[in-house]
């Protein structure tokens, strides 16, 4: 009985570690490839979305952040072009 309890605890710890590695390392790098966002921005958008709107905010936070990021990036590139032309 004790052996099975210890085994269950080790399995739970293993699952928790795998989940943390996936959420904090793998997902941001995959999101960088898909959305071209820095991993730090991905983590911040997920955390902020979760804090502001719960689970739905965490799901929608990343795509909204990607849209805003692209708009800001395009705007700043246009501003640079204007400064170079003047």
Beta strands, then each sheet from edge to edge (+ up, - down):
end
